[in-house]
C-alpha cells in the first residue's frame, strides 16, 4: 500500500536521524548531567500539551444517480475534499514504564480539540458564474485517545537523549451531527510513528515530540445518511465511500 511505503520511509528517516544525532553526540564535550538518575526509575508520570492539524483522506465514488423532487433522475458527479487546515490543540497525561536501557512503554491518554473544513462540489450542476455548485461544512472534532507507544531511545549524552517511537491509538470521537454532509464514526483506531528528544533541565525533563497518526479503519459513518432530514443533502453525503483520518501532532511532555 502507498501509505505503508510512506510509513516505512518515514521510519527509516527517523532511524537515520537518530543515528546521526548519536554520532554527533559522541563528538561533543561532556558536561554536568541534570537529574542523572531520572531514567533509572521503573515508572514515572507526566503531563502533555501540544498543537496539531487534522486531515481527512476521502475516496469519492464519482458519478451517481440523483433523483430530483419531481421524481426525475440524472447522472451527476459530486466530489468531497478537505480544503484547508486549522491548528488545534491537545492536552493529556502520561504513564511510562522502563523496559530496558533503551526501551520504554508509554500510555498517554490525550484529548484533541480541532476542526476540519469540508468542501463539496457538484461538477454536473453549474452556478451562474459557470463554476461547479459547492457546499461547505465545518466539522468540529473532539477525540479522546489512549495511545500505547513503544519508545526506543539512544544513549543519553549530556542533557539530551533522542528517540523514535511507534504505537497504536484507540480513539473515541465525541463530535458529529446527523444533519452534517459528512459524519465520522464514534470509534476509531490509529497507527502512529514519530521522533523526539528528552531534554534534562535542573528541576524537570521536557520532551518535544513530532508524530504522524493515520486511521486504520474507514472513519466514515456511512449509516448517518439514513437519519438525515434534508433529502437535498443526500447526493453530497453519498459522494464518498471511505474516509481516513490523519493527524500531525507536535507535543511537549513534562516529567
Rosetta silent file (secondary structure, phi, psi, omega in degrees, C-alpha in Angstrom):
SEQUENCE: XXXXXXXXXXXXXXXXXXXXXXXXXXXXXXXXXXXXXXXXXXXXXXXXXXXXXXXXXXXXXXXXXXXXXXXXXXXXXXXXXXXXXXXXXXXXXXXXXXXXXXXXXXXXXXXXXXXXXXXXXXXXXXXXXXXXXXXXXXXXXXXXXXXXXXXXXXXXXXXXXXXXXXXXXXXXXXXXXXXXXXXXXXXXXXXXXXXXXXXXXXXXXXXXXXXXXXXXXXXXXXXXXXXXXXXXXXXXXXXXXXXXXXXXXXXXXXX
SCORE:     score description
SCORE:     0.000 S_00000001
   1 L     0.000  142.999  179.185    0.000    0.000    0.000 S_00000001
   2 H   -56.829  -39.412 -179.160    1.280    3.540   -0.728 S_00000001
   3 H   -63.866  -42.932 -179.645    0.663    4.556    2.901 S_00000001
   4 H   -63.859  -36.862  176.838    2.654    1.635    4.291 S_00000001
   5 H   -64.892  -40.156  177.772    5.528    2.510    1.953 S_00000001
   6 H   -64.224  -42.390  179.325    5.401    6.105    3.171 S_00000001
   7 H   -62.794  -40.134  179.339    5.387    4.950    6.802 S_00000001
   8 H   -63.122  -44.311  179.790    8.381    2.679    6.104 S_00000001
   9 H   -64.712  -39.546  178.991   10.321    5.533    4.505 S_00000001
  10 H   -65.343  -40.369  179.993    9.484    7.846    7.387 S_00000001
  11 H   -65.306  -40.999  177.728   10.601    5.257    9.918 S_00000001
  12 H   -63.213  -38.928  177.680   13.890    4.748    8.063 S_00000001
  13 H   -64.455  -41.712  178.801   14.408    8.513    8.035 S_00000001
  14 H   -62.416  -42.438  178.826   13.740    8.693   11.773 S_00000001
  15 H   -63.734  -39.381  178.495   16.256    5.911   12.443 S_00000001
  16 H   -64.722  -43.485  179.057   18.863    7.700   10.300 S_00000001
  17 H   -63.880  -37.906  177.919   18.309   10.983   12.153 S_00000001
  18 H   -64.296  -43.967  178.752   18.588    9.166   15.479 S_00000001
  19 H   -63.607  -41.081  178.883   21.857    7.526   14.391 S_00000001
  20 H   -63.365  -40.894  179.373   23.182   10.891   13.155 S_00000001
  21 H   -64.564  -37.592 -179.838   22.294   12.539   16.462 S_00000001
  22 H   -67.738  -41.777  178.319   24.098    9.809   18.375 S_00000001
  23 H   -63.373  -40.439  179.210   27.254   10.160   16.236 S_00000001
  24 H   -64.118  -38.194 -178.615   27.174   13.922   16.718 S_00000001
  25 H   -64.533  -35.117 -178.754   26.801   13.500   20.467 S_00000001
  26 H   -61.830  -33.651 -177.429   29.925   11.358   20.660 S_00000001
  27 L   -81.122   -7.119 -177.988   31.969   14.206   19.236 S_00000001
  28 L   -86.791  161.981  178.685   30.695   16.714   21.793 S_00000001
  29 L   -85.958  136.354 -178.435   32.285   17.585   25.090 S_00000001
  30 L   -73.124  145.346  176.437   30.615   16.146   28.178 S_00000001
  31 L  -127.259  177.084  179.022   29.020   18.459   30.744 S_00000001
  32 L   -67.622  131.956 -178.011   27.437   18.002   34.164 S_00000001
  33 L   -84.636  134.874  170.080   24.224   15.976   33.899 S_00000001
  34 L   -85.304  141.293  176.467   20.939   17.282   35.290 S_00000001
  35 L    45.749   62.847 -172.229   18.757   14.690   37.027 S_00000001
  36 L   -67.487  -20.213 -175.185   21.196   11.815   36.280 S_00000001
  37 L  -106.282    6.629 -174.289   19.014    9.072   37.780 S_00000001
  38 H   -63.546  -33.353 -178.029   15.619   10.043   36.340 S_00000001
  39 H   -81.209   -6.067  179.752   15.726    7.380   33.584 S_00000001
  40 H   -87.966   -9.435  178.482   16.524    4.617   36.071 S_00000001
  41 L   -68.886  137.503 -178.911   13.107    4.814   37.704 S_00000001
  42 L   -70.587  -20.535 -174.548   10.908    1.847   36.753 S_00000001
  43 E  -155.970  138.387  176.467    7.793    4.016   36.442 S_00000001
  44 E  -153.093  161.570 -175.253    7.034    7.724   36.192 S_00000001
  45 E  -118.729  165.653  177.531    4.177   10.123   35.371 S_00000001
  46 E  -169.837 -176.629  177.879    3.821   13.392   33.483 S_00000001
  47 E  -129.150  164.051 -179.142    1.576   15.780   31.572 S_00000001
  48 E  -143.045  147.243  171.682    1.474   16.898   27.932 S_00000001
  49 E  -139.524  153.203 -179.011    0.321   19.880   25.872 S_00000001
  50 E  -173.664 -177.439  178.656    0.632   20.397   22.146 S_00000001
  51 E  -126.056  155.759  179.366   -0.629   21.522   18.750 S_00000001
  52 E  -158.392  164.768  169.416   -1.851   19.528   15.768 S_00000001
  53 E  -124.980  146.336 -178.722   -3.579   19.662   12.388 S_00000001
  54 E  -113.260  146.866  179.178   -6.268   17.231   11.234 S_00000001
  55 E  -141.131  157.170  174.305   -6.910   15.930    7.739 S_00000001
  56 E  -127.151  128.402  177.297   -9.345   13.569    6.027 S_00000001
  57 E  -100.842  107.873 -173.989   -8.378   11.414    3.057 S_00000001
  58 E   -94.737  149.593  167.718  -11.568   10.800    1.044 S_00000001
  59 E  -113.431  108.993 -179.040  -12.410    8.163   -1.566 S_00000001
  60 E   -83.556  143.620 -177.721  -15.013    9.701   -3.900 S_00000001
  61 L   -83.584  -15.210 -179.946  -17.473    7.395   -5.668 S_00000001
  62 E    85.529 -135.334 -176.347  -17.586    9.565   -8.802 S_00000001
  63 E   -73.049  139.448  179.464  -20.772    9.595  -10.901 S_00000001
  64 E  -142.768  163.363  177.648  -24.035    8.684   -9.191 S_00000001
  65 E   -89.720  123.686 -178.914  -27.763    8.685   -9.917 S_00000001
  66 E  -113.031  125.155  179.696  -29.549   11.678   -8.342 S_00000001
  67 E   -99.631  122.010 -179.899  -33.349   11.654   -8.026 S_00000001
  68 L   -78.886  171.560 -178.238  -34.980   15.111   -8.023 S_00000001
  69 L   -64.200  -28.081 -179.770  -38.077   16.079   -6.002 S_00000001
  70 L   -84.742    4.107  176.546  -40.292   15.659   -9.085 S_00000001
  71 L    94.193   -8.796  177.801  -39.132   12.053   -9.478 S_00000001
  72 L   -76.536  152.262 -178.828  -36.792   12.592  -12.442 S_00000001
  73 E  -125.514  154.891  178.775  -33.304   11.164  -12.251 S_00000001
  74 E  -152.290  158.921  176.581  -29.959   12.139  -13.754 S_00000001
  75 E   -92.880  124.218 -177.850  -26.332   11.087  -13.570 S_00000001
  76 E  -133.381  153.169  178.618  -24.207   13.610  -11.685 S_00000001
  77 E  -112.652  120.227  179.177  -20.609   13.750  -10.434 S_00000001
  78 E  -122.541  143.872 -179.699  -20.019   15.054   -6.928 S_00000001
  79 E  -129.426  153.624  179.246  -16.705   15.322   -5.066 S_00000001
  80 E  -134.228  136.618  179.667  -15.718   15.886   -1.447 S_00000001
  81 E  -155.904  159.870  171.642  -12.403   17.114   -0.076 S_00000001
  82 E   -92.625  123.305 -169.627  -10.875   18.973    2.856 S_00000001
  83 E   -97.997   -8.317  179.168   -9.817   22.351    1.500 S_00000001
  84 E  -161.096  168.370  179.823   -7.722   23.805    4.349 S_00000001
  85 E  -117.879  139.786  172.306   -6.037   23.121    7.675 S_00000001
  86 L  -122.362  146.519 -179.505   -6.652   24.796   11.021 S_00000001
  87 E   -77.829  134.931  172.984   -4.490   24.420   14.090 S_00000001
  88 E  -116.963  178.339  178.857   -5.944   22.503   17.039 S_00000001
  89 E  -131.778  160.926 -178.227   -4.594   21.776   20.484 S_00000001
  90 E  -142.968  144.522  178.407   -4.229   18.691   22.655 S_00000001
  91 E  -135.872  150.953 -179.427   -3.728   18.031   26.368 S_00000001
  92 E  -170.632 -174.787  175.436   -3.098   14.817   28.251 S_00000001
  93 E  -129.224  166.949  179.922   -1.284   12.844   30.890 S_00000001
  94 E  -144.320  151.470  171.254    1.224   10.025   30.604 S_00000001
  95 E  -132.452  126.174 -173.819    2.453    6.966   32.441 S_00000001
  96 E  -128.065  135.180  179.727    5.738    5.450   31.284 S_00000001
  97 E  -114.636  138.231  178.109    7.427    2.192   32.290 S_00000001
  98 E   -85.855  117.591  179.373   11.129    1.417   31.802 S_00000001
  99 L   -91.040  -37.880  179.661   11.542   -1.907   29.974 S_00000001
 100 L  -160.938 -169.174 -178.562   15.316   -1.796   29.476 S_00000001
 101 L   -62.155  -34.554 -174.556   18.145    0.681   28.972 S_00000001
 102 L  -112.251  -13.500 -174.458   16.808    1.733   25.570 S_00000001
 103 E  -113.931  137.613  173.899   13.107    0.761   25.528 S_00000001
 104 E  -133.157  149.900  175.444   10.148    2.345   27.319 S_00000001
 105 E  -112.335  126.279 -174.318    6.420    1.630   27.181 S_00000001
 106 E  -124.636  135.472  170.087    4.162    4.679   27.372 S_00000001
 107 E  -118.477  123.929 -171.719    0.419    5.106   27.831 S_00000001
 108 E  -135.934   79.890  176.042   -0.680    8.709   27.301 S_00000001
 109 E   -55.520  128.929 -172.903   -4.459    9.451   27.435 S_00000001
 110 E  -141.872  146.235  173.101   -4.961   12.632   25.393 S_00000001
 111 E  -111.454  131.975  178.994   -7.798   14.871   24.212 S_00000001
 112 E  -112.241  125.870  177.500   -7.584   16.516   20.778 S_00000001
 113 E  -115.900  119.915 -177.647   -9.655   19.631   20.011 S_00000001
 114 E  -161.714 -168.200 -179.504   -9.706   20.713   16.373 S_00000001
 115 E  -152.422  157.404  175.524  -11.721   21.249   13.212 S_00000001
 116 E  -131.084  141.978 -179.978  -11.851   20.234    9.570 S_00000001
 117 E  -111.759  114.582 -173.837  -13.258   22.283    6.685 S_00000001
 118 E  -101.833  132.282  177.807  -15.021   20.153    4.077 S_00000001
 119 E  -116.559  125.199 -178.670  -15.686   21.366    0.540 S_00000001
 120 E  -116.754  130.756 -177.733  -18.280   19.519   -1.594 S_00000001
 121 E  -119.029  139.089  167.659  -18.634   20.120   -5.348 S_00000001
 122 E  -107.611  102.782 -175.234  -21.355   19.151   -7.815 S_00000001
 123 E   -74.186  -13.424 -176.988  -19.486   19.109  -11.119 S_00000001
 124 E   -95.378  -15.675  179.055  -22.676   18.450  -13.098 S_00000001
 125 E  -118.159  115.961 -174.286  -24.694   21.446  -11.835 S_00000001
 126 E   -97.591  146.777  174.298  -23.054   24.809  -12.527 S_00000001
 127 L   -76.979  169.652  179.860  -23.568   28.088  -10.700 S_00000001
 128 L   -56.480  -28.290 -179.925  -24.468   31.295  -12.631 S_00000001
 129 L   -84.640    2.187  177.722  -20.765   32.169  -12.891 S_00000001
 130 L    91.100   -3.485  178.856  -20.042   28.828  -14.575 S_00000001
 131 L   -89.514  158.354  179.131  -18.254   27.190  -11.641 S_00000001
 132 E   -61.324  146.188  174.854  -19.450   23.928  -10.041 S_00000001
 133 E   -63.948  136.585 -177.788  -22.069   24.202   -7.325 S_00000001
 134 E  -131.536  149.931  172.666  -20.423   23.914   -3.936 S_00000001
 135 E  -126.976  154.547 -179.489  -21.416   23.292   -0.346 S_00000001
 136 E  -129.377  151.558  177.257  -19.262   23.687    2.762 S_00000001
 137 E  -142.548  129.640  172.397  -19.136   22.054    6.161 S_00000001
 138 E   -99.260  116.459 -175.714  -17.107   22.953    9.237 S_00000001
 139 E  -104.037  103.122  174.189  -16.532   19.785   11.229 S_00000001
 140 E   -77.809  132.426 -176.548  -15.618   20.398   14.873 S_00000001
 141 E  -129.127  139.176  173.888  -13.868   17.336   16.290 S_00000001
 142 E  -131.672  114.790  178.044  -13.011   16.208   19.793 S_00000001
 143 E  -106.200  137.294  167.367  -11.052   12.964   20.159 S_00000001
 144 E  -110.237  118.258 -173.658  -10.391   11.125   23.389 S_00000001
 145 E  -123.069  161.261  176.301   -7.438    8.801   22.802 S_00000001
 146 E  -140.113   72.250 -176.595   -5.335    6.324   24.751 S_00000001
 147 E   -67.283  141.965  174.667   -2.145    5.717   22.728 S_00000001
 148 E  -117.845  111.619 -170.899    0.109    2.811   23.641 S_00000001
 149 E  -119.987  143.827  171.274    3.632    3.554   22.383 S_00000001
 150 E  -105.862  126.139 -175.189    6.937    1.719   22.329 S_00000001
 151 E  -112.522  131.281  173.329    9.899    4.114   22.577 S_00000001
 152 E  -114.118  116.879 -175.376   13.458    3.346   21.504 S_00000001
 153 E  -108.742  144.375  171.804   15.967    5.848   22.896 S_00000001
 154 L   -74.071  164.647  175.018   19.597    6.448   22.034 S_00000001
 155 L   -59.377  142.007  178.610   22.124    6.541   24.908 S_00000001
 156 L   -68.247  138.371  174.070   21.895    9.745   26.900 S_00000001
 157 E  -132.218  122.837 -175.402   24.617   12.299   26.233 S_00000001
 158 L    55.032 -117.215 -175.439   24.945   15.312   28.498 S_00000001
 159 L  -120.263   34.420  173.944   21.394   16.617   28.951 S_00000001
 160 E  -147.473  156.285 -177.338   19.615   15.305   25.864 S_00000001
 161 E  -154.335  102.550 -179.750   18.516   11.925   24.537 S_00000001
 162 E   -75.385  159.250 -178.996   16.857   11.476   21.086 S_00000001
 163 E  -156.403  163.508  168.880   14.385    8.691   20.402 S_00000001
 164 E  -122.149  157.170 -177.415   11.932    7.231   17.906 S_00000001
 165 E  -145.085  158.150  174.379    8.511    5.805   18.738 S_00000001
 166 E  -152.389  150.786 -178.988    5.655    3.800   17.248 S_00000001
 167 E  -173.458 -177.380  177.264    2.320    2.706   18.622 S_00000001
 168 E  -119.489  144.175 -175.464   -1.416    2.146   18.338 S_00000001
 169 E  -132.648  101.286  168.367   -4.087    4.628   19.400 S_00000001
 170 E   -71.141  144.447 -175.119   -7.722    3.693   20.079 S_00000001
 171 E  -142.089  148.805  174.345   -9.892    6.804   19.891 S_00000001
 172 E  -118.657  126.214  179.050  -13.424    7.959   20.666 S_00000001
 173 E   -94.648  116.300 -174.998  -14.912   10.788   18.577 S_00000001
 174 L   -92.244    2.516 -174.960  -17.218   12.920   20.734 S_00000001
 175 L  -119.048  171.700  178.687  -18.478   15.192   17.925 S_00000001
 176 L   123.227  139.906  179.330  -20.686   14.920   14.849 S_00000001
 177 L  -126.809  149.167 -178.854  -24.273   15.673   13.859 S_00000001
 178 L   -70.836  -20.377  179.606  -26.748   13.648   11.801 S_00000001
 179 L   -94.479   13.336  172.695  -27.587   16.674    9.634 S_00000001
 180 L   -81.745  154.267  174.392  -23.956   17.116    8.511 S_00000001
 181 L   -64.574  -45.777 -178.707  -22.925   16.162    4.984 S_00000001
 182 L  -120.442  129.257  176.898  -20.043   14.105    6.361 S_00000001
 183 L  -130.393  139.251 -179.632  -20.093   12.409    9.745 S_00000001
 184 E   -96.811  157.304  179.159  -17.357   10.288   11.289 S_00000001
 185 L   -66.496  158.041  178.686  -17.766    7.116   13.323 S_00000001
 186 L   -67.980  -36.590 -175.536  -17.812    7.206   17.089 S_00000001
 187 E  -116.838  143.233 -179.152  -14.844    4.839   17.400 S_00000001
 188 E  -146.288  170.416  177.251  -11.558    4.867   15.503 S_00000001
 189 E  -147.776  134.507 -176.523   -8.050    3.438   15.736 S_00000001
 190 E  -120.653  150.603  164.231   -4.775    4.986   14.575 S_00000001
 191 E  -103.399  143.531 -177.577   -1.235    3.818   13.934 S_00000001
 192 E  -139.740  143.862  173.320    1.389    6.402   14.831 S_00000001
 193 E  -135.209  153.490 -179.427    5.125    6.915   14.361 S_00000001
 194 E  -171.623 -174.779  178.641    7.296    9.804   15.444 S_00000001
 195 E  -147.018  157.448  179.785   10.501   11.120   16.874 S_00000001
 196 E  -164.083 -171.144  179.789   11.510   13.326   19.758 S_00000001
 197 E  -153.074  133.709  174.327   14.230   14.217   22.209 S_00000001
 198 E   -84.578  131.277  173.884   14.444   14.304   26.006 S_00000001
 199 E  -118.106  122.512 -174.126   15.963   17.480   27.461 S_00000001
 200 E   -96.712  110.212  177.839   17.022   17.248   31.097 S_00000001
 201 L   -98.161  168.183 -175.288   16.605   20.517   32.977 S_00000001
 202 L   -57.977  -33.683 -173.465   17.598   21.088   36.618 S_00000001
 203 L  -115.801  -11.950  178.973   14.088   20.518   38.010 S_00000001
 204 L  -160.558  171.587  176.712   12.205   18.545   35.338 S_00000001
 205 E  -113.202  134.147  176.657   12.513   16.822   31.970 S_00000001
 206 E  -116.459  141.747 -174.468   10.861   18.184   28.821 S_00000001
 207 E  -133.410   96.203  170.175   10.263   16.080   25.717 S_00000001
 208 E   -75.299  138.171 -176.412    9.217   17.706   22.403 S_00000001
 209 E  -143.044  134.904  174.824    7.831   15.080   20.013 S_00000001
 210 E  -114.491  126.756 -178.539    6.571   15.170   16.422 S_00000001
 211 E  -139.704  160.242  178.404    4.389   12.272   15.266 S_00000001
 212 E  -117.899  132.987 -179.924    2.106   11.221   12.403 S_00000001
 213 E  -120.591  137.104 -178.539   -1.216    9.449   13.008 S_00000001
 214 E  -138.966  132.595 -176.738   -3.217    7.546   10.375 S_00000001
 215 E   -69.668  135.977  179.088   -6.555    5.792   10.775 S_00000001
 216 L   -87.069  -14.134 -176.576   -6.518    2.012   10.361 S_00000001
 217 L  -125.092  167.795  173.385  -10.249    1.773    9.614 S_00000001
 218 L   -69.038  112.325 -175.967  -12.806    3.579    7.484 S_00000001
 219 L   -78.478  -10.693 -174.598  -13.621    6.603    9.660 S_00000001
 220 E   -77.566  131.335  173.610  -16.764    7.496    7.677 S_00000001
 221 L   -86.497   94.514 -175.914  -20.163    6.824    9.258 S_00000001
 222 H   -75.287  -14.235 -177.919  -21.987    5.591    6.155 S_00000001
 223 H   -86.283  -10.412 -175.907  -25.243    4.944    8.049 S_00000001
 224 H   -69.444  -18.683  178.917  -25.868    8.551    9.000 S_00000001
 225 H   -64.973  -23.891  178.495  -27.462    9.242    5.583 S_00000001
 226 H   -74.145  -13.876 -177.926  -30.473    7.197    6.757 S_00000001
 227 H  -108.138    3.819 -178.310  -31.020    9.696    9.573 S_00000001
 228 L   -77.531  134.921 -179.271  -30.720   12.898    7.520 S_00000001
 229 L   -86.406  -34.027 -179.307  -33.872   15.042    7.427 S_00000001
 230 L   -88.522  102.794 -177.183  -32.885   17.231    4.456 S_00000001
 231 H   -69.561  -17.855  176.758  -33.056   14.872    1.468 S_00000001
 232 H   -68.827  -15.835  179.024  -31.435   17.504   -0.733 S_00000001
 233 H   -86.199  -13.491 -173.080  -28.198   16.812    1.127 S_00000001
 234 H   -58.425  -45.412 -179.617  -28.190   13.105    0.258 S_00000001
 235 H   -57.881  -37.573  178.517  -26.288   13.306   -3.056 S_00000001
 236 H   -70.478  -41.017 -179.987  -23.439   15.158   -1.327 S_00000001
 237 H   -65.216  -29.282 -179.052  -23.467   12.803    1.647 S_00000001
 238 L   -88.234    1.572 -173.937  -23.288    9.821   -0.728 S_00000001
 239 L   -73.625  -14.208 -179.796  -20.388   11.248   -2.738 S_00000001
 240 E  -123.951  147.714  179.020  -17.740    9.451   -0.628 S_00000001
 241 E  -113.145  -15.431 -175.759  -17.372    5.795    0.317 S_00000001
 242 E  -152.829  143.055  176.563  -14.285    5.927    2.554 S_00000001
 243 E  -143.303  129.925  178.391  -12.536    8.474    4.746 S_00000001
 244 E  -114.414  123.486  179.370   -9.251    8.050    6.616 S_00000001
 245 E   -80.133  139.899  178.646   -8.463   10.443    9.452 S_00000001
 246 E  -135.366  144.255  176.726   -4.915   11.793    9.686 S_00000001
 247 E  -137.214  142.709  168.288   -3.191   13.991   12.274 S_00000001
 248 E  -115.070  121.567 -166.848    0.214   15.652   12.502 S_00000001
 249 E  -125.848  129.735  170.151    0.950   16.324   16.161 S_00000001
 250 E  -111.834  116.952 -174.216    3.610   18.344   17.980 S_00000001
 251 E  -124.282  143.916  173.827    3.525   17.530   21.692 S_00000001
 252 E  -115.725  118.034  178.787    5.545   18.692   24.682 S_00000001
 253 E   -99.006  136.772  178.079    5.762   16.197   27.552 S_00000001
 254 E  -120.062  125.119 -178.800    6.743   17.365   31.031 S_00000001
 255 L  -129.498    0.000    0.000    8.015   14.847   33.576 S_00000001
